[in-house]
Amino acid sequence: TVDDRIAQAKRTVLDLQINTMLLDLEAKKRHITSHQLYELEVTKRIAPATPAQVKQFIDDNKDQFAGMDLATATPQAEAIIHDEYESRLGDALVDRLKKTTPVVIGVDVTTPNLGGEAVLATIGGVPLKAVVLNERLKPIIYRIRSEAYDIEKSEADRMVDDMLLIAEANRRNIGSDEIIRT
């Protein structure tokens, strides 16, 4: 449902904000920027994919690379392998930071009508208030609701069209399938 999708979006944005705050706090401890921390702990540790890894990846994902020549498939496979490795290293960094920096979850982010001052979590003693997430969520919630509206409107339009066709068929005393053909 729309409410389920919105609740999931809220949980995801909360997790991302907690991770961002963890990176910021660790960077501050090291007297560097969070970007420098990410470069140091993640980006610089990404090894380029070997030709054997690329070949194996392409072989394992033949459907994704169907019809592509090797010159086109290879850089795409390398990029995917790079992104997956970066994601694993980033997750590992966040897991390490969560072990050294206390994260205390507060009010449930999916609570209806959550006030801006509600503390959703405290990360290393720094409160994360709902107002921060509410601003980040506005465009996401709008998109989710807009997509749901478009689907419902399309279904309603189809139902109205069907009812108009049936009414016209009844007025002409012919079957509804015949009116479509004429």
C-alpha positions as CSV (number, residue, x, y, z in Angstrom):
1,T,0.0,0.0,0.0
2,V,1.0,3.7,-0.2
3,D,1.3,3.9,3.6
4,D,3.6,0.9,3.6
5,R,5.8,2.4,0.9
6,I,5.9,5.7,2.8
7,A,6.8,3.9,6.1
8,Q,9.6,2.1,4.3
9,A,10.9,5.3,2.8
10,K,10.9,6.9,6.3
11,R,12.9,4.0,7.7
12,T,15.4,4.1,4.8
13,V,15.9,7.8,5.1
14,L,16.4,7.5,8.9
15,D,19.1,4.8,8.3
16,L,20.8,7.0,5.8
17,Q,20.8,10.0,8.1
18,I,22.1,8.0,11.0
19,N,24.9,6.7,8.7
20,T,25.7,10.3,7.6
21,M,25.9,11.4,11.2
22,L,28.2,8.5,12.1
23,L,30.5,9.5,9.2
24,D,30.4,13.2,10.3
25,L,31.2,12.4,13.9
26,E,34.1,10.1,13.0
27,A,35.5,12.6,10.6
28,K,35.3,15.3,13.2
29,K,37.3,13.0,15.6
30,R,40.0,12.6,13.0
31,H,40.0,16.3,12.1
32,I,39.1,15.6,8.4
33,T,36.0,16.0,6.3
34,S,33.5,13.2,6.0
35,H,34.4,13.2,2.3
36,Q,38.0,12.6,3.2
37,L,37.0,9.9,5.6
38,Y,35.0,8.1,2.9
39,E,37.9,8.4,0.4
40,L,40.3,7.0,3.0
41,E,38.2,4.2,4.3
42,V,36.3,3.2,1.2
43,T,37.2,4.7,-2.2
44,K,41.0,4.2,-1.9
45,R,40.5,0.6,-0.9
46,I,38.5,-0.4,-4.0
47,A,40.7,-2.7,-6.1
48,P,40.0,-2.7,-9.9
49,A,38.2,-5.8,-11.1
50,T,40.5,-8.4,-12.6
51,P,39.9,-9.8,-16.1
52,A,38.9,-13.1,-14.5
53,Q,36.4,-11.4,-12.2
54,V,34.9,-9.5,-15.2
55,K,34.6,-12.7,-17.3
56,Q,33.0,-14.6,-14.4
57,F,30.5,-11.7,-13.8
58,I,29.6,-11.6,-17.5
59,D,29.2,-15.4,-17.6
60,D,27.0,-15.3,-14.4
61,N,24.8,-12.6,-15.8
62,K,24.5,-13.6,-19.4
63,D,20.9,-12.4,-19.7
64,Q,22.0,-8.9,-18.7
65,F,24.7,-8.8,-21.4
66,A,22.8,-10.7,-24.1
67,G,23.6,-9.3,-27.5
68,M,26.5,-7.1,-26.3
69,D,30.0,-7.5,-27.6
70,L,32.8,-7.9,-25.1
71,A,34.1,-4.3,-25.7
72,T,30.7,-2.9,-24.5
73,A,30.0,-5.5,-21.8
74,T,33.4,-5.3,-20.1
75,P,33.3,-1.7,-18.9
76,Q,29.7,-2.1,-17.7
77,A,30.6,-5.3,-15.8
78,E,33.6,-3.5,-14.3
79,A,31.4,-0.6,-13.1
80,I,28.9,-2.9,-11.5
81,I,31.6,-4.9,-9.7
82,H,33.2,-1.6,-8.6
83,D,29.8,-0.3,-7.2
84,E,29.1,-3.6,-5.4
85,Y,32.5,-3.6,-3.8
86,E,32.2,0.1,-2.8
87,S,28.8,-0.7,-1.3
88,R,30.2,-3.6,0.8
89,L,33.1,-1.4,2.0
90,G,30.8,1.4,2.9
91,D,28.5,-1.0,4.8
92,A,31.5,-2.4,6.7
93,L,32.6,1.1,7.6
94,V,29.2,2.0,9.0
95,D,29.1,-1.3,10.9
96,R,32.5,-0.5,12.5
97,L,31.3,3.0,13.4
98,K,28.2,1.7,15.0
99,K,30.3,-0.5,17.3
100,T,32.3,2.5,18.5
101,T,29.7,5.3,18.5
102,P,26.5,4.7,20.5
103,V,23.3,4.9,18.4
104,V,20.1,5.0,20.5
105,I,16.8,4.8,18.6
106,G,14.1,7.2,19.9
107,V,10.6,7.7,18.6
108,D,9.4,5.4,15.8
109,V,9.9,7.3,12.6
110,T,6.6,5.9,11.2
111,T,4.5,7.4,14.0
112,P,1.6,9.4,12.5
113,N,1.7,13.2,12.8
114,L,5.3,13.2,14.2
115,G,6.3,16.6,15.5
116,G,9.5,18.2,14.2
117,E,11.0,18.3,17.7
118,A,10.6,14.5,18.2
119,V,14.0,12.8,18.7
120,L,14.2,9.8,16.3
121,A,17.7,8.8,17.4
122,T,20.7,9.9,19.3
123,I,24.0,9.3,17.6
124,G,27.1,9.8,19.7
125,G,25.1,12.0,22.1
126,V,23.8,14.2,19.2
127,P,20.0,14.1,18.8
128,L,18.5,13.6,15.4
129,K,15.1,15.4,15.2
130,A,12.2,14.6,13.0
131,V,12.3,18.0,11.3
132,V,15.5,17.0,9.5
133,L,13.9,13.8,8.1
134,N,10.6,15.5,7.3
135,E,12.3,17.9,4.9
136,R,14.2,15.1,3.2
137,L,11.0,13.0,3.0
138,K,8.8,15.6,1.3
139,P,9.8,14.9,-2.3
140,I,9.9,11.2,-1.7
141,I,6.4,11.1,-0.2
142,Y,5.1,13.4,-2.9
143,R,6.5,11.0,-5.6
144,I,5.0,7.9,-3.9
145,R,1.6,9.6,-3.6
146,S,1.7,10.9,-7.1
147,E,2.5,7.5,-8.5
148,A,-0.4,6.0,-6.6
149,Y,-2.7,8.8,-7.8
150,D,-1.7,8.2,-11.4
151,I,-2.5,4.5,-11.1
152,E,-5.8,5.1,-9.4
153,K,-6.8,7.8,-11.9
154,S,-5.9,5.5,-14.8
155,E,-8.0,2.7,-13.4
156,A,-10.9,5.1,-12.7
157,D,-10.7,6.5,-16.3
158,R,-10.8,3.0,-17.7
159,M,-13.8,2.1,-15.5
160,V,-15.7,5.3,-16.7
161,D,-14.8,4.5,-20.3
162,D,-16.2,0.9,-19.8
163,M,-19.4,2.2,-18.2
164,L,-19.9,4.7,-21.0
165,L,-19.4,2.0,-23.6
166,I,-21.9,-0.3,-21.9
167,A,-24.4,2.6,-21.6
168,E,-24.1,3.4,-25.3
169,A,-24.4,-0.3,-26.2
170,N,-27.6,-0.5,-24.1
171,R,-29.0,2.6,-25.7
172,R,-28.4,1.1,-29.2
173,N,-29.6,-2.3,-28.1
174,I,-26.4,-4.0,-29.1
175,G,-23.8,-6.0,-27.3
176,S,-20.9,-4.1,-25.6
177,D,-18.4,-6.0,-27.7
178,E,-20.1,-4.9,-30.9
179,I,-19.9,-1.2,-30.0
180,I,-16.1,-1.5,-29.7
181,R,-15.9,-2.8,-33.2
182,T,-18.0,0.0,-34.7
